[in-house]
Amino acid sequence: MSNEKTRCIVCGSTRIYAIIDGKPYCFKCGSKLVRLHIVKFLSNLKREKLIPSNIEIPEP
């Protein structure tokens, strides 16, 4: 067993808060990833006309 600390795959921080798709992320990098996913998801819903077109979706 290795005693190396797990690091964020984006920035290298050792303060891991989430494992997303089996990859470790710190809070800052993980929240950016989740925000990007939510924006893409909402954009797809808007494109499919499942949410009203007057709702503004922020840029990622």
ZIVENWO-V968785 format. One record per pair of residues at least 24 apart in sequence whose ideal C-beta (glycine too) atoms are under 6 Angstrom apart, sorted by the first residue. I is the first residue (numbers start at 1). J is the second residue. If there is no record, write none. Layout:
# ZIVENWO-V968785
I J
I J
This chain:
# ZIVENWO-V968785
36 60
